[in-house]
Amino acid sequence: MPTSITTVPILSPLDRCDRCGATAQAKVVLAGGGELLFCAHHAREHGPRLNELQAKLFLQLT
Ligand SMILES: [Zn+2]
């Protein structure tokens, strides 16, 4: 099993933050397999918590 992921999921402009509905700029893949979408603001806000959950955070900078 590779320990790092080299491909970054591409977010569509139609993807929305699960918290506030803004355009999503980050995708979170949970250790259990679920996925969340966050705007830049909420990605930052939830970043530390996601680390604890061993979730992977992909940022899409536009
Ligand atoms: Zn948001």
N, CA, C, O and the ligand as a Tripos MOL2 file, in Angstrom:
@<TRIPOS>MOLECULE
protein
  249   247    63     0     0
PROTEIN
NO_CHARGES

@<TRIPOS>ATOM
      1 N           0.8340   -1.2030    0.0000 N.3       1 MET1
      2 CA          0.0000    0.0000    0.0000 C.3       1 MET1
      3 C           0.8720    1.2580    0.0000 C.2       1 MET1
      4 O           1.7610    1.4000    0.8390 O.2       1 MET1
      5 N           0.6170    2.1570   -0.9300 N.am      2 PRO2
      6 CA          1.3530    3.4280   -0.9040 C.3       2 PRO2
      7 C           0.9380    4.2350    0.3110 C.2       2 PRO2
      8 O          -0.2230    4.1990    0.7180 O.2       2 PRO2
      9 N           1.8740    4.9580    0.8870 N.am      3 THR3
     10 CA          1.5630    5.7460    2.0760 C.3       3 THR3
     11 C           1.2240    7.1850    1.7330 C.2       3 THR3
     12 O           0.7700    7.9390    2.5940 O.2       3 THR3
     13 N           1.4380    7.5710    0.4860 N.am      4 SER4
     14 CA          1.0820    8.9250    0.0940 C.3       4 SER4
     15 C           0.2390    8.8720   -1.1760 C.2       4 SER4
     16 O           0.3310    7.9350   -1.9690 O.2       4 SER4
     17 N          -0.5580    9.8740   -1.3410 N.am      5 ILE5
     18 CA         -1.4290    9.9480   -2.5070 C.3       5 ILE5
     19 C          -0.8980   11.0310   -3.4330 C.2       5 ILE5
     20 O          -0.6490   12.1550   -2.9960 O.2       5 ILE5
     21 N          -0.7280   10.7070   -4.6840 N.am      6 THR6
     22 CA         -0.1050   11.6560   -5.5980 C.3       6 THR6
     23 C          -1.1160   12.3370   -6.4980 C.2       6 THR6
     24 O          -0.8130   13.3580   -7.1150 O.2       6 THR6
     25 N          -2.3070   11.7840   -6.5760 N.am      7 THR7
     26 CA         -3.3130   12.4210   -7.4160 C.3       7 THR7
     27 C          -4.2540   13.2410   -6.5460 C.2       7 THR7
     28 O          -4.6710   12.7980   -5.4760 O.2       7 THR7
     29 N          -4.5790   14.4160   -7.0040 N.am      8 VAL8
     30 CA         -5.4540   15.3110   -6.2580 C.3       8 VAL8
     31 C          -6.8100   15.3400   -6.9530 C.2       8 VAL8
     32 O          -6.9000   15.6240   -8.1480 O.2       8 VAL8
     33 N          -7.8550   15.0480   -6.2020 N.am      9 PRO9
     34 CA         -9.1880   15.0990   -6.8070 C.3       9 PRO9
     35 C          -9.4950   16.5110   -7.3060 C.2       9 PRO9
     36 O          -9.1820   17.5020   -6.6470 O.2       9 PRO9
     37 N         -10.0960   16.5730   -8.4490 N.am     10 ILE10
     38 CA        -10.4720   17.8740   -8.9970 C.3      10 ILE10
     39 C         -11.8950   18.1940   -8.5940 C.2      10 ILE10
     40 O         -12.8140   17.3980   -8.7890 O.2      10 ILE10
     41 N         -12.0510   19.3610   -8.0360 N.am     11 LEU11
     42 CA        -13.3750   19.7790   -7.6060 C.3      11 LEU11
     43 C         -14.0650   20.5460   -8.7260 C.2      11 LEU11
     44 O         -13.4400   21.3070   -9.4640 O.2      11 LEU11
     45 N         -15.3410   20.3290   -8.8260 N.am     12 SER12
     46 CA        -16.1470   21.0540   -9.7920 C.3      12 SER12
     47 C         -16.6140   22.3690   -9.1860 C.2      12 SER12
     48 O         -16.7810   22.4600   -7.9700 O.2      12 SER12
     49 N         -16.8300   23.3890  -10.0130 N.am     13 PRO13
     50 CA        -17.3970   24.6480   -9.4910 C.3      13 PRO13
     51 C         -18.7650   24.4260   -8.8520 C.2      13 PRO13
     52 O         -19.2420   25.2690   -8.0910 O.2      13 PRO13
     53 N         -19.3940   23.2970   -9.1590 N.am     14 LEU14
     54 CA        -20.7050   23.0000   -8.5840 C.3      14 LEU14
     55 C         -20.6010   22.3930   -7.1950 C.2      14 LEU14
     56 O         -21.5990   22.2930   -6.4810 O.2      14 LEU14
     57 N         -19.3810   21.9840   -6.8040 N.am     15 ASP15
     58 CA        -19.2050   21.4100   -5.4690 C.3      15 ASP15
     59 C         -19.2840   22.5140   -4.4270 C.2      15 ASP15
     60 O         -18.6840   23.5780   -4.5840 O.2      15 ASP15
     61 N         -20.0200   22.2530   -3.3780 N.am     16 ARG16
     62 CA        -20.2550   23.2650   -2.3390 C.3      16 ARG16
     63 C         -19.7560   22.7830   -0.9900 C.2      16 ARG16
     64 O         -19.7630   21.5900   -0.6860 O.2      16 ARG16
     65 N         -19.3190   23.7580   -0.1850 N.am     17 CYS17
     66 CA        -18.9080   23.4760    1.1840 C.3      17 CYS17
     67 C         -20.0740   22.8420    1.9450 C.2      17 CYS17
     68 O         -21.2030   23.3260    1.8750 O.2      17 CYS17
     69 N         -19.7950   21.7630    2.6690 N.am     18 ASP18
     70 CA        -20.8410   21.0900    3.4390 C.3      18 ASP18
     71 C         -21.2860   21.9050    4.6480 C.2      18 ASP18
     72 O         -22.3210   21.6130    5.2460 O.2      18 ASP18
     73 N         -20.5220   22.9100    5.0070 N.am     19 ARG19
     74 CA        -20.8480   23.6970    6.1950 C.3      19 ARG19
     75 C         -21.6000   24.9810    5.8540 C.2      19 ARG19
     76 O         -22.5660   25.3290    6.5340 O.2      19 ARG19
     77 N         -21.1680   25.6860    4.8120 N.am     20 CYS20
     78 CA        -21.7530   27.0090    4.5800 C.3      20 CYS20
     79 C         -22.2880   27.2000    3.1650 C.2      20 CYS20
     80 O         -22.9250   28.2150    2.8870 O.2      20 CYS20
     81 N         -22.0460   26.2520    2.2690 N.am     21 GLY21
     82 CA        -22.5960   26.3630    0.9290 C.3      21 GLY21
     83 C         -21.7630   27.1750   -0.0350 C.2      21 GLY21
     84 O         -22.1620   27.3630   -1.1850 O.2      21 GLY21
     85 N         -20.6070   27.6650    0.4060 N.am     22 ALA22
     86 CA        -19.7100   28.3840   -0.5000 C.3      22 ALA22
     87 C         -19.0620   27.3930   -1.4630 C.2      22 ALA22
     88 O         -19.1090   26.1820   -1.2490 O.2      22 ALA22
     89 N         -18.4640   27.9170   -2.5140 N.am     23 THR23
     90 CA        -17.7840   27.0400   -3.4760 C.3      23 THR23
     91 C         -16.6990   26.2400   -2.7640 C.2      23 THR23
     92 O         -15.8590   26.8020   -2.0610 O.2      23 THR23
     93 N         -16.7250   24.9400   -2.9510 N.am     24 ALA24
     94 CA        -15.7630   24.0720   -2.2630 C.3      24 ALA24
     95 C         -14.3800   24.2280   -2.8660 C.2      24 ALA24
     96 O         -14.2150   24.2570   -4.0850 O.2      24 ALA24
     97 N         -13.3840   24.3280   -1.9870 N.am     25 GLN25
     98 CA        -12.0010   24.4030   -2.4390 C.3      25 GLN25
     99 C         -11.1550   23.3180   -1.8050 C.2      25 GLN25
    100 O          -9.9490   23.2490   -2.0420 O.2      25 GLN25
    101 N         -11.7710   22.4770   -1.0100 N.am     26 ALA26
    102 CA        -11.0280   21.3940   -0.3770 C.3      26 ALA26
    103 C         -11.9310   20.1680   -0.2850 C.2      26 ALA26
    104 O         -13.1350   20.2670   -0.0490 O.2      26 ALA26
    105 N         -11.3110   19.0260   -0.4770 N.am     27 LYS27
    106 CA        -12.0390   17.7780   -0.3490 C.3      27 LYS27
    107 C         -11.3730   16.9730    0.7510 C.2      27 LYS27
    108 O         -10.1470   16.8730    0.8080 O.2      27 LYS27
    109 N         -12.1850   16.4040    1.6170 N.am     28 VAL28
    110 CA        -11.6610   15.6310    2.7360 C.3      28 VAL28
    111 C         -12.1090   14.1880    2.5700 C.2      28 VAL28
    112 O         -13.2940   13.9010    2.4060 O.2      28 VAL28
    113 N         -11.1400   13.2910    2.6160 N.am     29 VAL29
    114 CA        -11.4600   11.8690    2.5670 C.3      29 VAL29
    115 C         -11.2030   11.2930    3.9450 C.2      29 VAL29
    116 O         -10.0660   11.2580    4.4170 O.2      29 VAL29
    117 N         -12.2670   10.8420    4.5810 N.am     30 LEU30
    118 CA        -12.1630   10.3210    5.9390 C.3      30 LEU30
    119 C         -11.5440    8.9370    5.9260 C.2      30 LEU30
    120 O         -11.6090    8.2140    4.9320 O.2      30 LEU30
    121 N         -10.9370    8.5840    7.0630 N.am     31 ALA31
    122 CA        -10.2970    7.2770    7.1770 C.3      31 ALA31
    123 C         -11.3070    6.1640    6.9080 C.2      31 ALA31
    124 O         -10.9470    5.1180    6.3680 O.2      31 ALA31
    125 N         -12.5660    6.3820    7.2780 N.am     32 GLY32
    126 CA        -13.5950    5.3840    7.0790 C.3      32 GLY32
    127 C         -14.1340    5.3320    5.6630 C.2      32 GLY32
    128 O         -14.9310    4.4520    5.3370 O.2      32 GLY32
    129 N         -13.7150    6.2570    4.8220 N.am     33 GLY33
    130 CA        -14.1150    6.2260    3.4250 C.3      33 GLY33
    131 C         -15.0900    7.3180    3.0220 C.2      33 GLY33
    132 O         -15.3600    7.4890    1.8340 O.2      33 GLY33
    133 N         -15.6270    8.0640    3.9880 N.am     34 GLY34
    134 CA        -16.5550    9.1290    3.6430 C.3      34 GLY34
    135 C         -15.8270   10.3250    3.0620 C.2      34 GLY34
    136 O         -14.6080   10.4480    3.1810 O.2      34 GLY34
    137 N         -16.5780   11.1880    2.4430 N.am     35 GLU35
    138 CA        -15.9890   12.3860    1.8510 C.3      35 GLU35
    139 C         -16.7530   13.6230    2.2960 C.2      35 GLU35
    140 O         -17.9740   13.5980    2.4550 O.2      35 GLU35
    141 N         -16.0010   14.7160    2.4950 N.am     36 LEU36
    142 CA        -16.6060   15.9940    2.8380 C.3      36 LEU36
    143 C         -16.0180   17.0540    1.9270 C.2      36 LEU36
    144 O         -14.8890   16.9270    1.4520 O.2      36 LEU36
    145 N         -16.7870   18.0900    1.6910 N.am     37 LEU37
    146 CA        -16.2920   19.2230    0.9210 C.3      37 LEU37
    147 C         -16.2980   20.4530    1.8080 C.2      37 LEU37
    148 O         -17.2470   20.6930    2.5540 O.2      37 LEU37
    149 N         -15.2240   21.2320    1.7190 N.am     38 PHE38
    150 CA        -15.1260   22.4510    2.5060 C.3      38 PHE38
    151 C         -14.6710   23.5940    1.6360 C.2      38 PHE38
    152 O         -13.9310   23.3970    0.6720 O.2      38 PHE38
    153 N         -15.1100   24.7890    1.9740 N.am     39 CYS39
    154 CA        -14.5100   25.9840    1.4010 C.3      39 CYS39
    155 C         -13.1550   26.2010    2.0850 C.2      39 CYS39
    156 O         -12.8130   25.4880    3.0280 O.2      39 CYS39
    157 N         -12.3930   27.1800    1.6120 N.am     40 ALA40
    158 CA        -11.0650   27.4110    2.1820 C.3      40 ALA40
    159 C         -11.1700   27.7430    3.6660 C.2      40 ALA40
    160 O         -10.3680   27.2790    4.4770 O.2      40 ALA40
    161 N         -12.1660   28.5500    4.0090 N.am     41 HIS41
    162 CA        -12.3490   28.9590    5.4000 C.3      41 HIS41
    163 C         -12.5750   27.7530    6.3040 C.2      41 HIS41
    164 O         -11.9110   27.6130    7.3310 O.2      41 HIS41
    165 N         -13.4890   26.9020    5.9340 N.am     42 HIS42
    166 CA        -13.8060   25.7670    6.7930 C.3      42 HIS42
    167 C         -12.7420   24.6830    6.7330 C.2      42 HIS42
    168 O         -12.5800   23.9280    7.6910 O.2      42 HIS42
    169 N         -12.0230   24.5940    5.6400 N.am     43 ALA43
    170 CA        -10.9090   23.6510    5.5870 C.3      43 ALA43
    171 C          -9.8740   24.0190    6.6420 C.2      43 ALA43
    172 O          -9.3240   23.1550    7.3250 O.2      43 ALA43
    173 N          -9.6190   25.3340    6.7610 N.am     44 ARG44
    174 CA         -8.6660   25.7940    7.7750 C.3      44 ARG44
    175 C          -9.2100   25.5430    9.1710 C.2      44 ARG44
    176 O          -8.5000   25.0690   10.0580 O.2      44 ARG44
    177 N         -10.4860   25.8720    9.3490 N.am     45 GLU45
    178 CA        -11.1010   25.7450   10.6650 C.3      45 GLU45
    179 C         -11.1040   24.2990   11.1500 C.2      45 GLU45
    180 O         -10.8810   24.0390   12.3330 O.2      45 GLU45
    181 N         -11.3540   23.3630   10.2470 N.am     46 HIS46
    182 CA        -11.4810   21.9620   10.6460 C.3      46 HIS46
    183 C         -10.1940   21.1710   10.4600 C.2      46 HIS46
    184 O         -10.1340   19.9870   10.7940 O.2      46 HIS46
    185 N          -9.1700   21.8200    9.9300 N.am     47 GLY47
    186 CA         -7.9260   21.1180    9.6490 C.3      47 GLY47
    187 C          -7.3670   20.3230   10.8230 C.2      47 GLY47
    188 O          -7.0860   19.1340   10.6760 O.2      47 GLY47
    189 N          -7.1970   20.9590   11.9990 N.am     48 PRO48
    190 CA         -6.6210   20.2320   13.1370 C.3      48 PRO48
    191 C          -7.4520   19.0180   13.5390 C.2      48 PRO48
    192 O          -6.9080   17.9620   13.8620 O.2      48 PRO48
    193 N          -8.7500   19.1740   13.5160 N.am     49 ARG49
    194 CA         -9.6490   18.0690   13.8800 C.3      49 ARG49
    195 C          -9.5170   16.9160   12.8780 C.2      49 ARG49
    196 O          -9.5400   15.7440   13.2530 O.2      49 ARG49
    197 N          -9.3780   17.2720   11.6050 N.am     50 LEU50
    198 CA         -9.2690   16.2430   10.5730 C.3      50 LEU50
    199 C          -7.9950   15.4390   10.7400 C.2      50 LEU50
    200 O          -7.9640   14.2390   10.4680 O.2      50 LEU50
    201 N          -6.9390   16.1140   11.1940 N.am     51 ASN51
    202 CA         -5.6970   15.4010   11.4610 C.3      51 ASN51
    203 C          -5.8990   14.3370   12.5270 C.2      51 ASN51
    204 O          -5.3890   13.2220   12.4190 O.2      51 ASN51
    205 N          -6.6570   14.7020   13.5630 N.am     52 GLU52
    206 CA         -6.9320   13.7460   14.6340 C.3      52 GLU52
    207 C          -7.6990   12.5410   14.1120 C.2      52 GLU52
    208 O          -7.5160   11.4180   14.5810 O.2      52 GLU52
    209 N          -8.5510   12.7910   13.1460 N.am     53 LEU53
    210 CA         -9.3820   11.7120   12.5920 C.3      53 LEU53
    211 C          -8.6400   10.9370   11.5110 C.2      53 LEU53
    212 O          -9.1850   10.0020   10.9250 O.2      53 LEU53
    213 N          -7.4070   11.3250   11.2490 N.am     54 GLN54
    214 CA         -6.6020   10.6900   10.2090 C.3      54 GLN54
    215 C          -7.2600   10.8100    8.8400 C.2      54 GLN54
    216 O          -7.1480    9.9280    7.9890 O.2      54 GLN54
    217 N          -7.9440   11.9230    8.6610 N.am     55 ALA55
    218 CA         -8.5570   12.1780    7.3660 C.3      55 ALA55
    219 C          -7.5270   12.8310    6.4470 C.2      55 ALA55
    220 O          -6.5990   13.4910    6.9140 O.2      55 ALA55
    221 N          -7.6940   12.6460    5.1660 N.am     56 LYS56
    222 CA         -6.7970   13.2680    4.2090 C.3      56 LYS56
    223 C          -7.4790   14.5110    3.6290 C.2      56 LYS56
    224 O          -8.6450   14.4830    3.2350 O.2      56 LYS56
    225 N          -6.7180   15.5830    3.5930 N.am     57 LEU57
    226 CA         -7.2640   16.8480    3.1230 C.3      57 LEU57
    227 C          -6.5970   17.2310    1.8100 C.2      57 LEU57
    228 O          -5.3740   17.3360    1.7210 O.2      57 LEU57
    229 N          -7.4120   17.4340    0.8140 N.am     58 PHE58
    230 CA         -6.9010   17.8740   -0.4870 C.3      58 PHE58
    231 C          -7.3610   19.2850   -0.7320 C.2      58 PHE58
    232 O          -8.5610   19.5590   -0.7560 O.2      58 PHE58
    233 N          -6.4300   20.1720   -0.9120 N.am     59 LEU59
    234 CA         -6.7710   21.5630   -1.1890 C.3      59 LEU59
    235 C          -6.6550   21.8290   -2.6760 C.2      59 LEU59
    236 O          -5.6980   21.4130   -3.3280 O.2      59 LEU59
    237 N          -7.6210   22.5110   -3.1860 N.am     60 GLN60
    238 CA         -7.5430   22.9420   -4.5670 C.3      60 GLN60
    239 C          -7.3930   24.4470   -4.5830 C.2      60 GLN60
    240 O          -8.3260   25.1750   -4.2440 O.2      60 GLN60
    241 N          -6.2420   24.9090   -4.9690 N.am     61 LEU61
    242 CA         -5.9890   26.3430   -5.0060 C.3      61 LEU61
    243 C          -6.3270   26.8690   -6.3920 C.2      61 LEU61
    244 O          -5.8720   26.3460   -7.4090 O.2      61 LEU61
    245 N          -7.1380   27.9180   -6.4000 N.am     62 THR62
    246 CA         -7.5610   28.4440   -7.6800 C.3      62 THR62
    247 C          -7.0600   29.8750   -7.8550 C.2      62 THR62
    248 O          -7.3180   30.4980   -8.8850 O.2      62 THR62
    249 ZN        -17.5560   26.7640    4.3520 Zn       63 ZN63
@<TRIPOS>BOND
     1     1     2 1
     2     2     3 1
     3     3     4 2
     4     3     5 am
     5     5     6 1
     6     6     7 1
     7     7     8 2
     8     7     9 am
     9     9    10 1
    10    10    11 1
    11    11    12 2
    12    11    13 am
    13    13    14 1
    14    14    15 1
    15    15    16 2
    16    15    17 am
    17    17    18 1
    18    18    19 1
    19    19    20 2
    20    19    21 am
    21    21    22 1
    22    22    23 1
    23    23    24 2
    24    23    25 am
    25    25    26 1
    26    26    27 1
    27    27    28 2
    28    27    29 am
    29    29    30 1
    30    30    31 1
    31    31    32 2
    32    31    33 am
    33    33    34 1
    34    34    35 1
    35    35    36 2
    36    35    37 am
    37    37    38 1
    38    38    39 1
    39    39    40 2
    40    39    41 am
    41    41    42 1
    42    42    43 1
    43    43    44 2
    44    43    45 am
    45    45    46 1
    46    46    47 1
    47    47    48 2
    48    47    49 am
    49    49    50 1
    50    50    51 1
    51    51    52 2
    52    51    53 am
    53    53    54 1
    54    54    55 1
    55    55    56 2
    56    55    57 am
    57    57    58 1
    58    58    59 1
    59    59    60 2
    60    59    61 am
    61    61    62 1
    62    62    63 1
    63    63    64 2
    64    63    65 am
    65    65    66 1
    66    66    67 1
    67    67    68 2
    68    67    69 am
    69    69    70 1
    70    70    71 1
    71    71    72 2
    72    71    73 am
    73    73    74 1
    74    74    75 1
    75    75    76 2
    76    75    77 am
    77    77    78 1
    78    78    79 1
    79    79    80 2
    80    79    81 am
    81    81    82 1
    82    82    83 1
    83    83    84 2
    84    83    85 am
    85    85    86 1
    86    86    87 1
    87    87    88 2
    88    87    89 am
    89    89    90 1
    90    90    91 1
    91    91    92 2
    92    91    93 am
    93    93    94 1
    94    94    95 1
    95    95    96 2
    96    95    97 am
    97    97    98 1
    98    98    99 1
    99    99   100 2
   100    99   101 am
   101   101   102 1
   102   102   103 1
   103   103   104 2
   104   103   105 am
   105   105   106 1
   106   106   107 1
   107   107   108 2
   108   107   109 am
   109   109   110 1
   110   110   111 1
   111   111   112 2
   112   111   113 am
   113   113   114 1
   114   114   115 1
   115   115   116 2
   116   115   117 am
   117   117   118 1
   118   118   119 1
   119   119   120 2
   120   119   121 am
   121   121   122 1
   122   122   123 1
   123   123   124 2
   124   123   125 am
   125   125   126 1
   126   126   127 1
   127   127   128 2
   128   127   129 am
   129   129   130 1
   130   130   131 1
   131   131   132 2
   132   131   133 am
   133   133   134 1
   134   134   135 1
   135   135   136 2
   136   135   137 am
   137   137   138 1
   138   138   139 1
   139   139   140 2
   140   139   141 am
   141   141   142 1
   142   142   143 1
   143   143   144 2
   144   143   145 am
   145   145   146 1
   146   146   147 1
   147   147   148 2
   148   147   149 am
   149   149   150 1
   150   150   151 1
   151   151   152 2
   152   151   153 am
   153   153   154 1
   154   154   155 1
   155   155   156 2
   156   155   157 am
   157   157   158 1
   158   158   159 1
   159   159   160 2
   160   159   161 am
   161   161   162 1
   162   162   163 1
   163   163   164 2
   164   163   165 am
   165   165   166 1
   166   166   167 1
   167   167   168 2
   168   167   169 am
   169   169   170 1
   170   170   171 1
   171   171   172 2
   172   171   173 am
   173   173   174 1
   174   174   175 1
   175   175   176 2
   176   175   177 am
   177   177   178 1
   178   178   179 1
   179   179   180 2
   180   179   181 am
   181   181   182 1
   182   182   183 1
   183   183   184 2
   184   183   185 am
   185   185   186 1
   186   186   187 1
   187   187   188 2
   188   187   189 am
   189   189   190 1
   190   190   191 1
   191   191   192 2
   192   191   193 am
   193   193   194 1
   194   194   195 1
   195   195   196 2
   196   195   197 am
   197   197   198 1
   198   198   199 1
   199   199   200 2
   200   199   201 am
   201   201   202 1
   202   202   203 1
   203   203   204 2
   204   203   205 am
   205   205   206 1
   206   206   207 1
   207   207   208 2
   208   207   209 am
   209   209   210 1
   210   210   211 1
   211   211   212 2
   212   211   213 am
   213   213   214 1
   214   214   215 1
   215   215   216 2
   216   215   217 am
   217   217   218 1
   218   218   219 1
   219   219   220 2
   220   219   221 am
   221   221   222 1
   222   222   223 1
   223   223   224 2
   224   223   225 am
   225   225   226 1
   226   226   227 1
   227   227   228 2
   228   227   229 am
   229   229   230 1
   230   230   231 1
   231   231   232 2
   232   231   233 am
   233   233   234 1
   234   234   235 1
   235   235   236 2
   236   235   237 am
   237   237   238 1
   238   238   239 1
   239   239   240 2
   240   239   241 am
   241   241   242 1
   242   242   243 1
   243   243   244 2
   244   243   245 am
   245   245   246 1
   246   246   247 1
   247   247   248 2
@<TRIPOS>SUBSTRUCTURE
     1 MET1         2 RESIDUE 1 A MET
     2 PRO2         6 RESIDUE 1 A PRO
     3 THR3        10 RESIDUE 1 A THR
     4 SER4        14 RESIDUE 1 A SER
     5 ILE5        18 RESIDUE 1 A ILE
     6 THR6        22 RESIDUE 1 A THR
     7 THR7        26 RESIDUE 1 A THR
     8 VAL8        30 RESIDUE 1 A VAL
     9 PRO9        34 RESIDUE 1 A PRO
    10 ILE10       38 RESIDUE 1 A ILE
    11 LEU11       42 RESIDUE 1 A LEU
    12 SER12       46 RESIDUE 1 A SER
    13 PRO13       50 RESIDUE 1 A PRO
    14 LEU14       54 RESIDUE 1 A LEU
    15 ASP15       58 RESIDUE 1 A ASP
    16 ARG16       62 RESIDUE 1 A ARG
    17 CYS17       66 RESIDUE 1 A CYS
    18 ASP18       70 RESIDUE 1 A ASP
    19 ARG19       74 RESIDUE 1 A ARG
    20 CYS20       78 RESIDUE 1 A CYS
    21 GLY21       82 RESIDUE 1 A GLY
    22 ALA22       86 RESIDUE 1 A ALA
    23 THR23       90 RESIDUE 1 A THR
    24 ALA24       94 RESIDUE 1 A ALA
    25 GLN25       98 RESIDUE 1 A GLN
    26 ALA26      102 RESIDUE 1 A ALA
    27 LYS27      106 RESIDUE 1 A LYS
    28 VAL28      110 RESIDUE 1 A VAL
    29 VAL29      114 RESIDUE 1 A VAL
    30 LEU30      118 RESIDUE 1 A LEU
    31 ALA31      122 RESIDUE 1 A ALA
    32 GLY32      126 RESIDUE 1 A GLY
    33 GLY33      130 RESIDUE 1 A GLY
    34 GLY34      134 RESIDUE 1 A GLY
    35 GLU35      138 RESIDUE 1 A GLU
    36 LEU36      142 RESIDUE 1 A LEU
    37 LEU37      146 RESIDUE 1 A LEU
    38 PHE38      150 RESIDUE 1 A PHE
    39 CYS39      154 RESIDUE 1 A CYS
    40 ALA40      158 RESIDUE 1 A ALA
    41 HIS41      162 RESIDUE 1 A HIS
    42 HIS42      166 RESIDUE 1 A HIS
    43 ALA43      170 RESIDUE 1 A ALA
    44 ARG44      174 RESIDUE 1 A ARG
    45 GLU45      178 RESIDUE 1 A GLU
    46 HIS46      182 RESIDUE 1 A HIS
    47 GLY47      186 RESIDUE 1 A GLY
    48 PRO48      190 RESIDUE 1 A PRO
    49 ARG49      194 RESIDUE 1 A ARG
    50 LEU50      198 RESIDUE 1 A LEU
    51 ASN51      202 RESIDUE 1 A ASN
    52 GLU52      206 RESIDUE 1 A GLU
    53 LEU53      210 RESIDUE 1 A LEU
    54 GLN54      214 RESIDUE 1 A GLN
    55 ALA55      218 RESIDUE 1 A ALA
    56 LYS56      222 RESIDUE 1 A LYS
    57 LEU57      226 RESIDUE 1 A LEU
    58 PHE58      230 RESIDUE 1 A PHE
    59 LEU59      234 RESIDUE 1 A LEU
    60 GLN60      238 RESIDUE 1 A GLN
    61 LEU61      242 RESIDUE 1 A LEU
    62 THR62      246 RESIDUE 1 A THR
    63 ZN63       249 GROUP 0 **** ****
